[in-house]
Structures are given as structure tokens and as C-alpha cells.
Amino acid sequence: MAIPASAMAVFFDTHAHLDHADFAPEIEQVIARAHAAGITKIIAIGTDLASSARAIKLAEAHAGIYAVAGWHPSHVLEAPADLRPALHELAQHPKVVALGETGLDYYRLPSSRGGTPAEDETYQRRQAELFQQHLEVAAATGLNCVIHQRGECFSDTLAQLQPFAGRVRGVFHCFANDVAAMQRVLALGSLVSFTGIVTFKNGQNVRATLAATPLGEFMLETDCPYLAPVPHRGQRCEPAHVKEISEMIAQVKGCSLEEFSAATCRTAERFFPKLATRALPVVFFP
């Protein structure tokens, strides 16, 4: 018998790809398992306009689900030249809590797949253009951004965010950089977010960064269906697994689950203010 969420420390999954095809056959069961594990709010992340629309539909159908809308940097070559009109429209939805995931990704450049240096340059330029568009719309609409950065692009990502400091905050999701990098993010008023990597045997470097990150300056996420924590490693990840991630992080931080619950939920509600509102969803997508 499931333990009611009120009887346990509750947490949020601030980054879940709930529209992924792996979840489609049993999305209701996935959500129910999350609730039974004390995960009371889940943020579904869009990776292009179609994915964002699916995330919003899930948010409209479930009180505890919210959406982030945007275009992932790995898919920028398929993106429209100007994404800003679409982002402005999406940002008005009462359950769209941020824009993204956006940012830069140099992990697999075209040259790594037989492409040319010129193709690398085009790819990186388009990523920067779309990231800039997300930041501009975020500043205009009062939303923050969920930021993806992978490969040798941390400094470029931070440099592009810096002119928006004070107007737009970013959460550097799935953070796996060192303590110095974390401190540079926090210095801009932004946050980091940790995944199941903190539970991995080879995740000592991430745990070291986590240990140095002040409570209240980071959030929790699964990035599901990827990066399932121990003891689920090698399986499909899902929002319920925030439970194992939170237990490891509370151990690293030397605090109780109740203290950690209060801190991390408060941090998420400050970063995503719409999480704390009770506005009824408006259906934008028939």
C-alpha cells in the first residue's frame, strides 16, 4: 500500500522528459509511482515545438505536472530561423514555468560524424542564435531558462548568459562540472541541478561539487528516461527515482530528508514562480 505523500518528505522532479516515447504506454502509472514516492510536482521538458506541445498537454491533464517549452541545442538545424514568436506564445500558458531546454552542446559536432569545420561553425552559430532568442523572450516575459551545456562549451554558455544577469536566471541542468564552475554559475544569480549521477560509483567529482554547493542553490531532477540512479542503474529512469537521488544528496549534505525537502522545494518555487500558483490551466493546444 502506497504511503500518502503527506506522511513522507516530498520532492519535485524539475527536469523530466515525460513526452518520451518510452513513457507513452504507461504514463499514468509512471505519474502514480512518482506520487507514491512523494514526488508531488514534475516539470516536463520540451525539446522542440512538438515536444513542448506534448509537455503542455500533460501539464493540462495533471495538476502536479508543469511544462518547460523551447528547443534543444542538439536539434537547432531543424529549428525555424526565428523561434521568438512561438516562444512568446508558449510563455503565456499558465503552466509553462520556464523556457528551454536551451543552451549549447559541443559534444557531438558535425565533424565528429564526418562533417567539415565549416559545418561545425554553422552548427555552433545556430545554437548561439537560438540560445539568444530564448534568453530575449525569457527577459521579456519574466520567465527563467533551463540550460543545457555539454562538451567544451561551459565558458561560452556562461558568457552568453552573463548580459542577462539580473533579468534572467538559468538552471544549469544535469550539472557535472567542478566546484569553480558551480561558483561561476551562482555568481550570476543562477542555479545548478543534480541528477542520479550523484549516486554513481564513478560520480565522486559530482558529489564533490554537490558538497560545496550551498543548500538552497540547487535543485533535483531525473532527466528521465536517462541516468537512472543506483539501484536502478541500467534501467529506464522515471520521476519516482528522485527518492533515491534525494536520499544520497541528504547524506552528502549532512541534513535530514525533511530539511532537504523544505530547502529544495522552496528553491524550485522561487526559480519557477508558477509552481506556487493555483491558476487553472488554459488549453492552448486542441
N, C-alpha and C positions, 0 to 999 in steps of 0.2 A: 504493500500500500504506500503510495507516494506521501511524503511528508509535506504538509502545506508550506508554501513559501514563507509565510509569516513566522514559522517555527524555526527558521534557519537564517543564516546570514545570506542576504540577497546580493546579486551582482548583475551587471549588464554585459552583454557581448556587443562591443562598439564597432565590430567590423566582421560581418558575415556575408558570404556570397550565397544568400538563400535562393536566388533565382537560378543557381547552377543546376544543370540537368540531372545530376546525381540525386538531388533532393526532390525532384518533381513527383515521383511515385508515392512519397510518404511525407510530404511537407507538414501535414497536420500532426503526424506522430513525432516528427523532429521538434516541432514547436512545443508539443505536450511534454516531451522528455526534458526540454530546456526548463520549462516551468517547474516540473517536478524536482529539478536540480537546484531551484532557487534563482534561475536566470530570468528576471522579471521584464527586462527590456532588451530588444535585439535591434541592431541597426543594419539593415540590408543595404549592401553597397552596389551601386551601378557602375558598369564599365563601358557603356556606350548608351545611346539614346534608347534602344530597345531594352537593354538590361535595366536601365533606370526606370522605364515604364513598368517593367515586371516587379521591380523592388517596391515601387509606389503602390501597385495593386495589392501586394502582400501587406503593406502598411495600412491600406484602406480596409482590408479584411480582418485585421488583428489589432486590438487595442495596444498591445505591447510591442508592436513592431513599427519601426520608423525607417526612413529611407535617406540615402545619400545619392545624389544624382550628378552624373558627369561622364567623362570619357577618359579611360585608362591610357597612360602614355604608350603602352606597347601596341595600341591599335590606332595610332594617330594617322597613319597613312590612309585609313578608311574614313577619317573624320571629315565633316564639312569644313570649308575654309574658315568660316566664322561660326563658331558654336554659341556665341553670346546671346543671340535671340532665344534659342532653345533653353539655355541655362537660366535666363531671366524668367521665362515662363515656369520652368520647373521649380525655381526657388520660391515661387509664391505658394506652392502647395503647403498646407499646414503641417504635413508630416514629413516634409523634406527638411532635414535638420542641418545639412551641410552640403557643400559641393565637392565632387570627386568620385572615384578616387582619381586624383590628378598628380602631376609631378613629372619626374624624369626617370628614364630607365636606359642605362647604357650596357646592361648585362649581355644582351644579345643584339649587337649591331648588325646591319646587313652584311658587313664584311666578314662576320663570323659564319655566315651562311653562303659564302661565295660572292657576295656583293663587292662594290668598289668603295674607296674612300669618299667619292663624291656622293654615293648613296647614303653613307654614314652621315655626312654633313647635312643632307636634306632631312633625314630622319630626326636628327638631333634638333635641327632648326624648327621642324614642325612640332616636336614635343615642347620646346620652349614657347612657341606661339600659343599652343593650346593651354599650357600651364598659365601663361599670362592672361588668357581670356577667362579662365576660371577665377583667377585672383581679382581681376577687374570686376567681374559680376559679383563675387563674394563681397568686395568692398562696397559695391553699390546697393546690395540687398541686405547687408548686415549679417551674412552667414560666414562661417568659417570653412576651412578646406581640410579634407582628408588627403594627406600627401603620401605618395608612393615614391620611393627613391631606391634604386637598385643598380649595382655596378659602381663604377668610379664617377659618381655624379653628385655626391653629397654637397661639396662646396658650391657647385653650380646651382643646385636646388636651393640652398640657403641664400645664395646671392640674389636669386630671382624673387624669393620671398621677402628679403630684407626691406625693400622700398615700401612694402605694405604693412610693416610692423606698426602696431597701434590701430590699424584698421581691420586687419585680417589675422586671425590666429590659425596656425596649422597644427594638425596632429600627425607626426611622422610615424605612420603605422608600421607594424611588424619591425620595430626598431631593433637593430642588431649591431649598431656602431658602438664605439668606445665611449668612455666617460667624457673625454674632451668634446666629442661631437655632441653628446647629450647636453652638455653645458652650453654649447653654442646655440642649440635649439631653444633651450629655456631662456637664454638671454634675450631672444626676440619676443618673448611672451608666448611662445608656442609650447606644445606638449609632445611627449613620446607615448607609444603604446606597445605593450608586450604581449607576445603570443605564447603558444605551447613550447616554443624553443627554450624557454626558461627551465623546462623540465628535462630537456635532453641531456644525456651523459656528456655530450660534447658542447653543451651550452654554457660552459663556465664563463666565457667572455661576456655573454649576455647577462648572466647573473651578477657579474661584477658591475656592469653598468646599472642594472636594476638596484643593487645595493647602494649605489651612490646617488640615485635619483630620489629627490625628496618625495615623501608621501604627499599626495595632492597635486603632483606634477606629472602624473602618468595615468593611463587608462589600461583596461584589459580588453583583449579581443581574441577570437579564434582564428580569423582569416579562413574559416571553414569554406569548402571542404578540405582545405590544406592544413598541414602542420599539426596533426593530432598530437596531443601531449601524451607523455607516459601516464598511465599504462596502455593507452590506445594507439601508440605509435605504429604506423604501418596500416592503420585503418582509416576510414573516412572520418574526418573531424566534423563536429557539429556543435551548436551553441551550448549544449549541456556540458561540454568539456571545459567550460570556463571554471567549473567547480574545481577540477584538478589544478588548473593554472592558478587560481586564487589561493589554493592551499599551499602551493610551492612559494608563491610570492609572499604570502603572510609569514612563512617560515624564514625566507631570506630577509624580510624587513623586521622580523622580531616583534610582530604585533599579533593581536588576536584577529580572527576572521571578522568579528563584529566591528572592531576598529577599522579594519581594512575595508569592509563593506561600506561603512559610513563615508570614509575618505574617497574611495574610488567612485561611488555613485554621485557624491557631491561634485567631484571634478568633472564627471561626464555631463551633469546637468548644467554646470557653468559653461562648458565648452559648447554644448548643444542645447541652448536655452529652450528650444521647443520640446525637449524631453519632459520638461516640468509643466508644460501647459496641458490643458484638458480640452483644447479645441476639437470639435468634431471634424473628421476628415471630409474634404470636398473631393468628389470624384471628377478628376480631370481626364481620365482615360477610360473610355467606354469598353 
